[in-house]
Amino acid sequence: MSNLYMVMLGGRHKNAFTEVHDVVMAVGSSLEDVYPQLKQAWFAESKGLHIDAWSEIHGVSHEGQHYQIQFSNTQPRPSDLKLYLINLGGYHPDQFGELHRYSLVVAENPAMAKRYSKAQFAEQWQKQHVDAVIDVDDCFEIDQIQGRYVYLVEADYQPTYWENCYIVLS
């Protein structure tokens, strides 16, 4: 069975002073099964490439409905709901640097996905400070991974599993 994996990769880039990161989507039967996809997706040096966090995602909820994530060789209809990866970025007055939160949302289009993700922020994150600035840095449709199309099927699903870790890939 194919599962969706969202993985935070970390490593070095020749032009960076500090470790760099990226979030990569992969499909496979286990985390170990997607290692080759992760290595192929990495844009920087292979030496020191590692996983900092990963999640096995079976479904997402949207407006009280549950959607299983399934894969097909057939392209979905343009009117079908879509899956989006949202990268929320923001600043906290007491911390140096930009903070990030990543989420998957179901929406009809990117504008709606951004709106839903900001609403999730208001509901799920710690109470924000008045002077904190939060915005959607990135909004990517997750439509095809490893040549397979993503389908959202209205149905219950297994809970998402996630883990912060340090797994060396190279």
DSSP file with accessible surface (Angstrom, degrees, kcal/mol):
  #  RESIDUE AA STRUCTURE BP1 BP2  ACC     N-H-->O    O-->H-N    N-H-->O    O-->H-N    TCO  KAPPA ALPHA  PHI   PSI    X-CA   Y-CA   Z-CA
    1    1 A M              0   0  175      0, 0.0     2,-0.4     0, 0.0    27,-0.0   0.000 360.0 360.0 360.0 138.5    0.0    0.0    0.0
    2    2 A S        -     0   0   43     69,-0.1     2,-0.3    25,-0.1    27,-0.2  -0.727 360.0-170.9 -91.3 133.7    1.3    3.5   -0.8
    3    3 A N  E     -A   28   0A  17     25,-2.7    25,-1.8    -2,-0.4     2,-0.5  -0.878  24.3-116.7-118.9 154.3    1.4    6.1    1.9
    4    4 A L  E     -AB  27  57A   1     53,-1.1    53,-2.9    -2,-0.3     2,-0.4  -0.778  29.7-165.9 -90.7 129.8    2.1    9.8    1.6
    5    5 A Y  E     -AB  26  56A   1     21,-3.1    21,-2.4    -2,-0.5     2,-0.5  -0.970  11.0-164.5-117.9 131.8    5.2   11.0    3.5
    6    6 A M  E     -AB  25  55A  31     49,-2.2    49,-1.9    -2,-0.4     2,-0.4  -0.983  21.1-174.3-111.4 122.1    6.1   14.6    4.3
    7    7 A V  E     -AB  24  54A   1     17,-2.9    17,-2.9    -2,-0.5     2,-0.7  -0.968  24.9-145.5-128.4 132.5    9.7   14.8    5.3
    8    8 A M  E     -AB  23  53A  33     45,-3.0    44,-3.1    -2,-0.4    45,-1.1  -0.870  26.1-163.8 -93.6 110.7   11.9   17.7    6.6
    9    9 A L  E     -AB  22  51A   0     13,-3.1    13,-1.8    -2,-0.7     2,-0.3  -0.742   6.1-170.6 -94.7 147.5   15.4   17.2    5.1
   10   10 A G  E     +AB  21  50A   0     40,-2.8    40,-2.4    -2,-0.3     2,-0.3  -0.964  22.2 115.3-134.7 152.6   18.4   19.0    6.5
   11   11 A G  E     -A   20   0A   2      9,-1.9     9,-2.9    -2,-0.3     2,-0.3  -0.978  53.4 -61.0 176.1-164.8   22.0   19.3    5.3
   12   12 A R        -     0   0  116     35,-0.5    33,-1.8    33,-0.4     2,-0.4  -0.784  27.0-163.5-110.1 148.0   24.7   21.6    4.0
   13   13 A H    >   -     0   0   55     -2,-0.3     3,-2.2     5,-0.3    31,-0.1  -0.988  29.0-124.9-125.7 140.8   25.0   23.8    0.9
   14   14 A K  T 3  S+     0   0  161     -2,-0.4    -1,-0.1     1,-0.3    30,-0.0   0.758 110.4  45.3 -58.4 -26.3   28.3   25.0   -0.3
   15   15 A N  T 3  S+     0   0  129     -3,-0.0     2,-0.4     2,-0.0    -1,-0.3   0.335  97.3  90.5-100.2   7.4   27.2   28.7   -0.2
   16   16 A A    <   -     0   0   36     -3,-2.2    -3,-0.2     1,-0.1     4,-0.1  -0.852  57.9-156.7-109.4 141.4   25.4   28.5    3.2
   17   17 A F  S    S+     0   0  208     -2,-0.4     2,-0.3     2,-0.1    -1,-0.1   0.769  82.9  35.9 -77.7 -30.8   26.9   29.3    6.7
   18   18 A T  S    S-     0   0  101      1,-0.1    -5,-0.3    -5,-0.0    -7,-0.0  -0.774 102.6 -74.2-121.2 168.3   24.3   27.2    8.5
   19   19 A E        -     0   0   63     -2,-0.3     2,-0.3    -7,-0.1    -7,-0.2  -0.279  48.3-146.1 -57.9 142.0   22.4   24.0    7.9
   20   20 A V  E     -A   11   0A  34     -9,-2.9    -9,-1.9    -4,-0.1     2,-0.3  -0.784  11.6-157.8-112.4 159.0   19.6   24.4    5.3
   21   21 A H  E     +A   10   0A  86     -2,-0.3     2,-0.3   -11,-0.2   -11,-0.2  -0.937  12.0 179.1-135.1 158.2   16.2   22.6    5.2
   22   22 A D  E     -A    9   0A  70    -13,-1.8   -13,-3.1    -2,-0.3     2,-0.5  -0.980  26.0-127.4-153.9 151.9   13.5   21.7    2.8
   23   23 A V  E     -A    8   0A  24     -2,-0.3     2,-0.4   -15,-0.2   -15,-0.2  -0.898  30.4-172.1-102.5 129.3   10.2   19.8    3.0
   24   24 A V  E     -A    7   0A  14    -17,-2.9   -17,-2.9    -2,-0.5     2,-0.4  -0.954  15.7-143.6-125.2 140.5    9.8   17.0    0.5
   25   25 A M  E     +A    6   0A  29     -2,-0.4     2,-0.3   -19,-0.2   -19,-0.2  -0.848  26.6 170.9-101.1 140.5    6.8   14.8   -0.3
   26   26 A A  E     -A    5   0A   0    -21,-2.4   -21,-3.1    -2,-0.4     2,-0.4  -0.960  23.3-140.5-145.3 161.2    7.3   11.1   -1.1
   27   27 A V  E     +A    4   0A  12     -2,-0.3     2,-0.3   -23,-0.2   -23,-0.2  -0.988  41.6 111.5-128.2 132.0    5.2    8.0   -1.7
   28   28 A G  E    S-A    3   0A   5    -25,-1.8   -25,-2.7    -2,-0.4     3,-0.1  -0.981  70.1 -92.5-177.0-178.1    6.0    4.5   -0.5
   29   29 A S  S    S+     0   0   73     -2,-0.3     2,-0.3   -27,-0.2     3,-0.1   0.640 104.2   4.9 -88.9 -15.6    5.1    1.6    1.8
   30   30 A S  S  > S-     0   0   40      1,-0.1     4,-0.9   -27,-0.1    -1,-0.2  -0.973  77.8-102.3-156.9 166.5    7.5    2.8    4.6
   31   31 A L  T >4 S+     0   0    7     -2,-0.3     3,-1.2     1,-0.2     4,-0.4   0.936 123.0  51.7 -59.5 -45.3    9.8    5.6    5.5
   32   32 A E  G >4 S+     0   0  117      1,-0.3     3,-1.1     2,-0.2    -1,-0.2   0.851 102.0  61.9 -60.7 -32.5   12.8    3.5    4.5
   33   33 A D  G 34 S+     0   0   79      1,-0.2    -1,-0.3     2,-0.1     4,-0.2   0.782 103.1  49.8 -64.2 -27.8   11.2    2.8    1.2
   34   34 A V  G <X S+     0   0    0     -3,-1.2     4,-2.2    -4,-0.9     3,-0.4   0.469  77.9 101.7 -94.7   0.3   11.2    6.5    0.3
   35   35 A Y  H <> S+     0   0   48     -3,-1.1     4,-2.6    -4,-0.4     5,-0.2   0.900  80.8  52.4 -50.5 -46.6   14.9    7.2    1.1
   36   36 A P  H  > S+     0   0   87      0, 0.0     4,-2.2     0, 0.0    -1,-0.2   0.911 109.3  49.8 -59.6 -38.2   15.9    7.1   -2.6
   37   37 A Q  H  > S+     0   0   27     -3,-0.4     4,-2.0    -4,-0.2    -2,-0.2   0.902 111.1  49.7 -63.7 -40.5   13.2    9.7   -3.5
   38   38 A L  H  X S+     0   0    0     -4,-2.2     4,-1.2     2,-0.2    -1,-0.2   0.930 111.0  48.2 -65.1 -44.6   14.4   11.9   -0.6
   39   39 A K  H  < S+     0   0  107     -4,-2.6     3,-0.4     1,-0.2    -1,-0.2   0.902 112.5  49.6 -62.1 -40.3   18.0   11.7   -1.8
   40   40 A Q  H  < S+     0   0  153     -4,-2.2    -1,-0.2    -5,-0.2    -2,-0.2   0.855 110.4  50.5 -67.7 -33.8   17.0   12.5   -5.4
   41   41 A A  H  < S+     0   0   48     -4,-2.0    -1,-0.2    -5,-0.2    -2,-0.2   0.701  85.0 107.1 -78.4 -18.6   14.9   15.5   -4.3
   42   42 A W     <  -     0   0   22     -4,-1.2     4,-0.1    -3,-0.4     7,-0.0  -0.397  52.1-164.0 -69.6 135.1   17.7   17.0   -2.2
   43   43 A F        +     0   0  110     -2,-0.1    -1,-0.1     2,-0.1     2,-0.1   0.503  63.8  48.9 -98.1  -6.8   19.3   20.1   -3.8
   44   44 A A  S    S-     0   0   24      1,-0.2   -31,-0.2   -31,-0.1     5,-0.1  -0.204 103.4 -27.6-118.7-153.9   22.5   20.5   -1.9
   45   45 A E        -     0   0   83    -33,-1.8   -33,-0.4     1,-0.1    -1,-0.2  -0.335  43.5-147.5 -64.8 139.6   25.5   18.4   -0.7
   46   46 A S  S >  S+     0   0   87      2,-0.1     3,-1.9   -35,-0.1     2,-0.3   0.831  75.4  92.1 -77.6 -29.7   24.8   14.7   -0.2
   47   47 A K  T 3  S+     0   0  172      1,-0.3   -35,-0.5   123,-0.1     3,-0.1  -0.468  99.6  11.9 -67.0 126.0   27.3   14.4    2.6
   48   48 A G  T 3  S+     0   0   33      1,-0.3    -1,-0.3    -2,-0.3    -2,-0.1   0.440  85.3 156.7  87.6   0.1   25.5   14.9    5.9
   49   49 A L    <   +     0   0    3     -3,-1.9   120,-3.0   -38,-0.1   121,-1.0  -0.377  17.9 162.3 -59.8 133.9   22.0   14.7    4.4
   50   50 A H  E     -BC  10 168A   2    -40,-2.4   -40,-2.8   118,-0.3     2,-0.5  -0.965  42.1-110.3-150.9 164.3   19.5   13.8    7.1
   51   51 A I  E     +BC   9 167A   0    116,-2.7   116,-1.8    -2,-0.3   -42,-0.2  -0.864  24.2 177.7 -96.8 129.4   15.9   13.7    8.2
   52   52 A D  E    S-     0   0A  38    -44,-3.1   113,-2.1    -2,-0.5     2,-0.3   0.653  72.3  -3.5-100.3 -25.3   14.9   16.2   10.9
   53   53 A A  E     -BC   8 164A  22    -45,-1.1   -45,-3.0   111,-0.3    -1,-0.4  -0.964  63.4-173.9-161.8 151.9   11.2   15.3   11.0
   54   54 A W  E     -BC   7 163A  32    109,-2.3   109,-2.5    -2,-0.3     2,-0.3  -0.989   5.6-162.4-151.0 157.9    8.8   13.1    9.1
   55   55 A S  E     -BC   6 162A  11    -49,-1.9   -49,-2.2    -2,-0.3     2,-0.6  -0.998  13.3-149.0-143.4 135.6    5.1   12.4    8.9
   56   56 A E  E     -BC   5 161A  40    105,-2.9   105,-2.1    -2,-0.3     2,-0.5  -0.942  26.3-164.8-103.3 115.9    3.1    9.5    7.4
   57   57 A I  E     +B    4   0A   8    -53,-2.9   -53,-1.1    -2,-0.6   103,-0.1  -0.905  24.9 169.0-114.5 121.5   -0.2   11.0    6.3
   58   58 A H        -     0   0   17     -2,-0.5    11,-2.6   100,-0.4     2,-0.3   0.597  68.3 -19.9-101.9 -17.7   -3.3    8.9    5.5
   59   59 A G  E     -D   68   0B   2      9,-0.3     2,-0.3    99,-0.1    -1,-0.3  -0.988  51.8-132.9-175.1 174.3   -5.8   11.7    5.2
   60   60 A V  E     -D   67   0B  14      7,-2.2     7,-2.8    -2,-0.3     2,-0.3  -0.961  18.2-130.4-140.9 156.7   -6.9   15.3    6.0
   61   61 A S  E     +D   66   0B  53     -2,-0.3     2,-0.3     5,-0.2    45,-0.3  -0.851  21.3 179.4-111.0 149.8  -10.0   16.9    7.3
   62   62 A H  E >   -D   65   0B  17      3,-2.6     3,-2.3    -2,-0.3    45,-0.0  -0.931  67.7 -19.1-153.7 121.1  -11.8   19.9    5.8
   63   63 A E  T 3  S-     0   0  139     -2,-0.3     3,-0.1     1,-0.3    -1,-0.0   0.877 128.6 -47.8  47.7  46.4  -14.9   21.6    7.0
   64   64 A G  T 3  S+     0   0   66      1,-0.2     2,-0.3     0, 0.0    -1,-0.3   0.415 116.4 112.9  80.8  -2.9  -16.0   18.6    9.1
   65   65 A Q  E <   -D   62   0B  79     -3,-2.3    -3,-2.6     2,-0.0     2,-0.4  -0.800  58.5-139.8-102.6 146.9  -15.3   16.1    6.3
   66   66 A H  E     -D   61   0B  79     -2,-0.3    89,-1.8    -5,-0.2     2,-0.5  -0.892  16.0-166.6-107.3 134.5  -12.6   13.4    6.3
   67   67 A Y  E     -DE  60 154B  24     -7,-2.8    -7,-2.2    -2,-0.4    87,-0.2  -0.977  11.3-145.4-126.1 120.6  -10.6   12.7    3.2
   68   68 A Q  E     -DE  59 153B  62     85,-3.2    85,-2.3    -2,-0.5     2,-0.6  -0.560  21.4-127.2 -73.7 144.8   -8.4    9.7    2.6
   69   69 A I  E     + E   0 152B  15    -11,-2.6     2,-0.3    -2,-0.2    83,-0.2  -0.871  39.0 169.1 -95.3 120.3   -5.3   10.3    0.5
   70   70 A Q  E     - E   0 151B  80     81,-2.7    81,-3.1    -2,-0.6     2,-0.3  -0.847  24.0-133.6-126.6 167.0   -5.1    7.8   -2.3
   71   71 A F  E     + E   0 150B  25     -2,-0.3     2,-0.3    79,-0.2    79,-0.2  -0.932  23.0 171.0-127.3 146.6   -3.0    7.5   -5.5
   72   72 A S  E     - E   0 149B  33     77,-1.8    77,-3.3    -2,-0.3    -2,-0.0  -0.968  40.9-130.0-147.6 160.2   -3.9    6.7   -9.1
   73   73 A N  S    S+     0   0  126     -2,-0.3     2,-0.4    75,-0.2    -1,-0.0   0.485  89.7  85.5 -86.5  -5.9   -2.4    6.7  -12.5
   74   74 A T  S    S-     0   0   92     75,-0.1    -2,-0.1     1,-0.0    75,-0.1  -0.835  85.3-117.3-101.5 134.6   -5.4    8.7  -13.8
   75   75 A Q        -     0   0  136     -2,-0.4    -2,-0.1     1,-0.1    69,-0.1  -0.442  31.9-118.4 -69.5 135.6   -5.5   12.5  -13.5
   76   76 A P        -     0   0   34      0, 0.0    -1,-0.1     0, 0.0    75,-0.0  -0.222  34.9 -92.8 -66.8 164.9   -8.2   13.9  -11.3
   77   77 A R    >   -     0   0  165      1,-0.1     3,-1.8     4,-0.0     0, 0.0  -0.475  32.2-117.5 -73.4 149.5  -10.9   16.2  -12.7
   78   78 A P  T 3  S+     0   0  119      0, 0.0    -1,-0.1     0, 0.0     4,-0.0   0.813 114.6  57.2 -58.5 -27.0  -10.2   19.9  -12.5
   79   79 A S  T 3  S+     0   0  102      2,-0.0     3,-0.1     3,-0.0    -2,-0.0   0.591  84.0 107.8 -82.3  -9.6  -13.3   20.4  -10.3
   80   80 A D  S <  S-     0   0   32     -3,-1.8     2,-0.0     1,-0.1    71,-0.0  -0.336  82.1 -98.2 -66.8 149.8  -12.0   17.9   -7.7
   81   81 A L        -     0   0   47     71,-0.2    71,-0.3     1,-0.1     2,-0.3  -0.350  44.3-143.2 -61.8 151.6  -10.8   19.1   -4.3
   82   82 A K  E     -G  107   0C  41     25,-2.8    25,-2.2    69,-0.1     2,-0.4  -0.827   6.7-124.2-122.6 157.8   -7.0   19.5   -4.1
   83   83 A L  E     -G  106   0C   3     59,-0.4    59,-3.3    -2,-0.3     2,-0.4  -0.860  29.1-169.3-101.5 131.7   -4.3   18.9   -1.5
   84   84 A Y  E     -GH 105 141C   4     21,-2.8    21,-2.4    -2,-0.4     2,-0.6  -0.968  19.4-142.0-125.1 139.6   -2.0   21.8   -0.7
   85   85 A L  E     -GH 104 140C  14     55,-3.0    55,-2.5    -2,-0.4     2,-0.5  -0.879  25.0-161.6 -93.5 124.4    1.2   22.1    1.3
   86   86 A I  E     -GH 103 139C   0     17,-3.3    17,-2.0    -2,-0.6     2,-0.6  -0.921  12.3-164.1-112.4 132.9    1.2   25.3    3.2
   87   87 A N  E     -GH 102 138C  17     51,-2.5    50,-2.6    -2,-0.5    51,-1.5  -0.950  11.3-164.5-113.7 104.8    4.4   26.9    4.7
   88   88 A L  E     -GH 101 136C   4     13,-3.1    13,-2.1    -2,-0.6     2,-0.4  -0.806   8.2-170.8 -89.9 129.5    3.4   29.6    7.2
   89   89 A G  E     +GH 100 135C   4     46,-2.8    46,-2.7    -2,-0.5     2,-0.3  -0.911  13.8 149.8-119.4 149.0    6.2   31.9    8.1
   90   90 A G  E     -GH  99 134C   4      9,-2.1     9,-3.2    -2,-0.4     2,-0.4  -0.984  35.0-116.7-166.4 174.7    6.2   34.5   10.8
   91   91 A Y  E     - H   0 133C 123     42,-1.9    42,-1.0    -2,-0.3     7,-0.1  -0.951  13.1-155.4-125.9 140.8    8.2   36.5   13.3
   92   92 A H    >   -     0   0   43      5,-0.5     3,-1.9     3,-0.4    40,-0.1  -0.953  22.6-131.0-114.2 136.2    8.0   36.5   17.1
   93   93 A P  T 3  S+     0   0   62      0, 0.0    -1,-0.1     0, 0.0    39,-0.0   0.729 106.0  46.7 -62.9 -18.3    9.2   39.7   18.9
   94   94 A D  T 3  S+     0   0  127      2,-0.0     2,-0.4    -3,-0.0    -3,-0.0   0.288 103.9  70.5-105.9   9.0   11.3   37.7   21.3
   95   95 A Q  S <  S-     0   0  107     -3,-1.9    -3,-0.4     2,-0.1     2,-0.3  -0.988  74.4-126.2-132.7 140.8   13.0   35.3   18.8
   96   96 A F  S    S+     0   0  215     -2,-0.4    -2,-0.0    -5,-0.1     2,-0.0  -0.626  73.5  14.3 -80.5 133.4   15.7   35.8   16.2
   97   97 A G  S    S-     0   0   34     -2,-0.3    -5,-0.5     2,-0.0     2,-0.4  -0.118  95.9 -55.0  95.2 168.8   14.8   34.6   12.7
   98   98 A E        -     0   0   68     -7,-0.1     2,-0.3    -2,-0.0    -7,-0.2  -0.693  47.3-145.0 -86.2 136.1   11.7   33.5   10.9
   99   99 A L  E     -G   90   0C  70     -9,-3.2    -9,-2.1    -2,-0.4     2,-0.3  -0.727  15.5-156.6 -97.9 150.1    9.6   30.7   12.4
  100  100 A H  E     -G   89   0C  66     -2,-0.3     2,-0.3   -11,-0.2   -11,-0.2  -0.961  15.3-174.3-132.5 147.8    7.8   28.2   10.2
  101  101 A R  E     -G   88   0C 116    -13,-2.1   -13,-3.1    -2,-0.3     2,-0.4  -0.992  13.9-154.8-134.5 140.0    4.8   25.9   10.4
  102  102 A Y  E     +G   87   0C  85     -2,-0.3     2,-0.3   -15,-0.2   -15,-0.2  -0.928  19.3 162.8-118.8 139.0    3.8   23.4    7.8
  103  103 A S  E     -G   86   0C  24    -17,-2.0   -17,-3.3    -2,-0.4     2,-0.5  -0.986  32.4-129.4-150.0 159.0    0.4   22.0    7.1
  104  104 A L  E     -G   85   0C  20     -2,-0.3     2,-0.3   -19,-0.2   -19,-0.2  -0.939  31.0-178.7-108.1 132.5   -1.7   20.1    4.5
  105  105 A V  E     -G   84   0C   3    -21,-2.4   -21,-2.8    -2,-0.5     2,-0.5  -0.947  24.4-131.5-131.1 153.6   -5.0   21.6    3.6
  106  106 A V  E     +G   83   0C   1     -2,-0.3     2,-0.3   -45,-0.3   -23,-0.2  -0.881  42.8 146.7-101.4 132.2   -7.9   20.6    1.3
  107  107 A A  E     -G   82   0C   0    -25,-2.2   -25,-2.8    -2,-0.5    -2,-0.0  -0.982  56.5-119.2-159.1 167.3   -9.2   23.4   -0.9
  108  108 A E  S    S-     0   0   82     -2,-0.3    -1,-0.1   -27,-0.2   -25,-0.1   0.760  95.7  -7.9 -80.2 -28.2  -10.7   24.2   -4.3
  109  109 A N  S  > S-     0   0   65    -27,-0.1     4,-2.2     1,-0.1    -1,-0.2  -0.956  80.5 -88.4-160.6 170.5   -7.8   26.6   -5.3
  110  110 A P  H  > S+     0   0   64      0, 0.0     4,-2.5     0, 0.0     5,-0.2   0.867 120.5  55.8 -60.1 -38.1   -4.6   28.2   -3.8
  111  111 A A  H  > S+     0   0   69      1,-0.2     4,-2.0     2,-0.2     5,-0.1   0.923 111.0  44.4 -61.9 -42.9   -6.5   31.3   -2.5
  112  112 A M  H  > S+     0   0   40      2,-0.2     4,-2.8     1,-0.2     5,-0.2   0.894 110.4  55.6 -67.7 -38.5   -8.8   29.2   -0.5
  113  113 A A  H  X S+     0   0    0     -4,-2.2     4,-2.3     1,-0.2    -2,-0.2   0.921 108.3  48.1 -60.5 -42.1   -5.9   27.0    0.7
  114  114 A K  H  X S+     0   0   95     -4,-2.5     4,-2.1     2,-0.2    -1,-0.2   0.917 111.6  49.9 -64.0 -42.6   -4.2   30.1    2.1
  115  115 A R  H  X S+     0   0  143     -4,-2.0     4,-1.9     1,-0.2    -2,-0.2   0.933 111.7  47.8 -62.9 -45.2   -7.4   31.3    3.8
  116  116 A Y  H  X S+     0   0   29     -4,-2.8     4,-2.3     1,-0.2    -1,-0.2   0.896 109.9  52.9 -62.8 -39.8   -7.9   27.9    5.4
  117  117 A S  H  X S+     0   0    0     -4,-2.3     4,-2.0    -5,-0.2    -1,-0.2   0.901 108.0  49.8 -67.3 -37.7   -4.3   27.7    6.6
  118  118 A K  H  X S+     0   0   95     -4,-2.1     4,-1.9     1,-0.2    -1,-0.2   0.886 109.9  52.0 -66.4 -34.8   -4.5   31.1    8.3
  119  119 A A  H  X S+     0   0   44     -4,-1.9     4,-1.7     1,-0.2    -2,-0.2   0.900 107.1  52.8 -67.3 -38.4   -7.8   30.0   10.0
  120  120 A Q  H  X S+     0   0   44     -4,-2.3     4,-3.1     1,-0.2     5,-0.5   0.898 105.6  55.4 -61.7 -39.8   -6.0   26.8   11.2
  121  121 A F  H  X S+     0   0   18     -4,-2.0     4,-1.8     1,-0.2    -2,-0.2   0.951 106.8  49.2 -57.3 -47.2   -3.3   29.1   12.7
  122  122 A A  H  < S+     0   0   72     -4,-1.9    -1,-0.2     1,-0.2    -2,-0.2   0.855 119.6  38.3 -62.8 -33.4   -5.8   31.0   14.7
  123  123 A E  H  < S+     0   0  153     -4,-1.7    -1,-0.2    -5,-0.1    -2,-0.2   0.847 126.4  28.3 -85.7 -38.2   -7.4   27.8   16.0
  124  124 A Q  H  < S+     0   0  130     -4,-3.1    -3,-0.2    -5,-0.2    -2,-0.2   0.738  99.2  79.3-104.8 -27.4   -4.4   25.5   16.6
  125  125 A W  S  < S-     0   0   51     -4,-1.8     3,-0.2    -5,-0.5     0, 0.0  -0.428  90.4 -84.4 -84.1 164.0   -1.3   27.6   17.4
  126  126 A Q        -     0   0  169      1,-0.2    -1,-0.1    -2,-0.1    -2,-0.1  -0.208  68.5 -72.3 -59.0 154.2   -0.5   29.2   20.7
  127  127 A K        -     0   0  196      1,-0.1    -1,-0.2    -3,-0.1     2,-0.2  -0.241  58.5-129.2 -53.2 126.2   -2.0   32.5   21.2
  128  128 A Q        -     0   0   91     -3,-0.2     2,-0.2    -6,-0.1    -1,-0.1  -0.495  15.5-115.2 -81.5 150.2   -0.3   35.0   19.0
  129  129 A H    >   -     0   0   90     -2,-0.2     3,-1.6     1,-0.1    -1,-0.1  -0.498  24.7-116.7 -78.6 152.7    1.2   38.2   20.2
  130  130 A V  T 3  S+     0   0  155      1,-0.3    -1,-0.1    -2,-0.2    -2,-0.0   0.876 116.2  45.9 -58.1 -35.7   -0.3   41.4   18.8
  131  131 A D  T 3  S+     0   0  103      2,-0.1     2,-0.3     0, 0.0    -1,-0.3   0.373  85.5 113.5 -94.5   7.3    3.0   42.4   17.2
  132  132 A A    <   -     0   0   17     -3,-1.6     2,-0.5   -40,-0.1   -40,-0.2  -0.597  57.4-147.3 -75.8 139.4    3.6   38.9   15.7
  133  133 A V  E     +H   91   0C  91    -42,-1.0   -42,-1.9    -2,-0.3     2,-0.4  -0.939  20.3 177.6-111.5 122.6    3.6   38.9   11.9
  134  134 A I  E     +H   90   0C  43     -2,-0.5     2,-0.3   -44,-0.2   -44,-0.2  -0.985   7.6 153.8-127.3 136.9    2.3   35.7   10.2
  135  135 A D  E     -H   89   0C  83    -46,-2.7   -46,-2.8    -2,-0.4     2,-0.7  -0.985  49.4 -93.7-153.9 163.7    1.8   35.1    6.5
  136  136 A V  E     -H   88   0C  18     -2,-0.3   -48,-0.2   -48,-0.2     3,-0.1  -0.717  35.4-179.9 -80.5 112.6    1.7   32.2    4.0
  137  137 A D  E     +     0   0C  63    -50,-2.6     2,-0.3    -2,-0.7    -1,-0.2   0.859  68.5  11.6 -78.3 -41.2    5.2   32.0    2.6
  138  138 A D  E     -H   87   0C  65    -51,-1.5   -51,-2.5     2,-0.0     2,-0.3  -0.997  53.1-175.7-141.6 147.0    4.4   29.1    0.2
  139  139 A C  E     +H   86   0C  29     -2,-0.3     2,-0.5   -53,-0.2   -53,-0.2  -0.911  16.7 177.1-143.0 107.4    1.4   27.3   -1.1
  140  140 A F  E     -H   85   0C 114    -55,-2.5   -55,-3.0    -2,-0.3     2,-0.4  -0.956  27.7-130.3-118.4 131.3    2.0   24.3   -3.3
  141  141 A E  E     -H   84   0C  78     -2,-0.5     2,-1.1   -57,-0.2   -57,-0.3  -0.631  14.1-148.7 -74.4 129.9   -0.5   21.9   -4.8
  142  142 A I        +     0   0   17    -59,-3.3   -59,-0.4    -2,-0.4     3,-0.1  -0.796  45.7 139.9 -98.1  87.7    0.4   18.3   -4.1
  143  143 A D        +     0   0   77     -2,-1.1     7,-2.3     1,-0.3     2,-0.3   0.741  62.4  19.2-105.3 -28.0   -1.1   16.9   -7.3
  144  144 A Q  E     -F  149   0B  86      5,-0.3     2,-0.4    -3,-0.3    -1,-0.3  -0.982  55.9-179.3-150.5 132.1    1.4   14.3   -8.4
  145  145 A I  E >  S-F  148   0B  13      3,-2.6     3,-1.9    -2,-0.3  -119,-0.1  -0.996  76.5 -11.3-135.2 126.5    4.2   12.4   -6.6
  146  146 A Q  T 3  S-     0   0  114     -2,-0.4    -1,-0.1     1,-0.3     3,-0.1   0.868 129.6 -53.9  53.4  39.7    6.5    9.8   -8.3
  147  147 A G  T 3  S+     0   0   48      1,-0.2     2,-0.4    -3,-0.0    -1,-0.3   0.515 115.5 113.7  78.0   4.7    4.2    9.8  -11.4
  148  148 A R  E <   - F   0 145B  74     -3,-1.9    -3,-2.6   -77,-0.0     2,-0.2  -0.910  63.9-127.1-112.7 137.6    1.1    9.0   -9.3
  149  149 A Y  E     -EF  72 144B  46    -77,-3.3   -77,-1.8    -2,-0.4     2,-0.4  -0.580  20.4-123.3 -83.2 144.0   -1.8   11.4   -9.0
  150  150 A V  E     -E   71   0B  11     -7,-2.3     2,-0.4    -2,-0.2   -79,-0.2  -0.727  28.6-171.7 -88.5 129.4   -3.2   12.4   -5.6
  151  151 A Y  E     -E   70   0B  55    -81,-3.1   -81,-2.7    -2,-0.4     2,-0.6  -0.962  15.9-148.0-120.3 140.7   -6.9   11.8   -5.0
  152  152 A L  E     -E   69   0B  30     -2,-0.4     2,-0.5   -71,-0.3   -83,-0.2  -0.947  18.8-172.0-107.7 116.8   -8.9   12.9   -2.0
  153  153 A V  E     -E   68   0B  51    -85,-2.3   -85,-3.2    -2,-0.6     2,-0.6  -0.946  29.7-117.5-114.5 125.1  -11.7   10.4   -1.2
  154  154 A E  E    S+E   67   0B 121     -2,-0.5     2,-0.3   -87,-0.2   -87,-0.3  -0.464  71.4 104.4 -65.2 109.8  -14.3   11.2    1.3
  155  155 A A  S    S-     0   0   34    -89,-1.8    -2,-0.1    -2,-0.6     2,-0.0  -0.934  74.2 -83.2-175.3 159.1  -13.8    8.5    4.0
  156  156 A D        -     0   0  123     -2,-0.3     2,-0.3   -89,-0.1   -88,-0.1  -0.309  48.1-166.9 -68.3 161.8  -12.3    8.0    7.5
  157  157 A Y        -     0   0   64    -89,-0.1   -98,-0.1   -90,-0.1     3,-0.1  -0.957  27.0 -86.8-149.0 162.5   -8.6    7.4    7.7
  158  158 A Q        -     0   0  116     -2,-0.3  -100,-0.4     1,-0.1   -99,-0.1  -0.400  59.3 -92.2 -67.3 149.1   -5.9    6.3   10.1
  159  159 A P        -     0   0  110      0, 0.0     2,-0.2     0, 0.0    -1,-0.1  -0.232  44.9-100.7 -61.3 151.5   -4.4    9.1   12.3
  160  160 A T        -     0   0   59   -103,-0.1     2,-0.4    -3,-0.1  -103,-0.2  -0.513  33.1-150.5 -70.7 138.3   -1.3   10.9   11.0
  161  161 A Y  E     +C   56   0A 114   -105,-2.1  -105,-2.9    -2,-0.2     2,-0.3  -0.935  21.2 171.5-109.8 133.9    2.0    9.7   12.5
  162  162 A W  E     -C   55   0A 161     -2,-0.4     2,-0.3  -107,-0.3  -107,-0.2  -0.979   9.7-174.3-140.8 156.7    4.8   12.2   12.9
  163  163 A E  E     -C   54   0A  68   -109,-2.5  -109,-2.3    -2,-0.3     2,-0.5  -0.973  21.7-142.5-152.2 133.5    8.2   12.2   14.5
  164  164 A N  E     +C   53   0A 115     -2,-0.3  -111,-0.3  -111,-0.2     2,-0.3  -0.848  50.9 133.8 -89.3 132.7   11.0   14.7   15.1
  165  165 A C  E     -     0   0A  29   -113,-2.1     2,-0.3    -2,-0.5    -2,-0.0  -0.874  56.5-112.7-159.8-174.1   14.2   12.8   14.8
  166  166 A Y  E     +     0   0A 144     -2,-0.3     2,-0.5     2,-0.0  -114,-0.2  -0.853  36.3 166.8-142.1 101.5   17.7   12.7   13.3
  167  167 A I  E     -C   51   0A  45   -116,-1.8  -116,-2.7    -2,-0.3     2,-0.3  -0.971  28.0-139.9-120.1 116.5   18.2   10.0   10.7
  168  168 A V  E     -C   50   0A  81     -2,-0.5  -118,-0.3  -118,-0.2  -119,-0.1  -0.594  17.5-176.8 -77.3 131.5   21.3   10.2    8.5
  169  169 A L              0   0   11   -120,-3.0  -119,-0.2    -2,-0.3    -1,-0.1   0.534 360.0 360.0-103.3 -14.7   20.7    9.4    4.8
  170  170 A S              0   0   74   -121,-1.0  -122,-0.1  -124,-0.0  -123,-0.1  -0.885 360.0 360.0-130.6 360.0   24.2    9.6    3.4
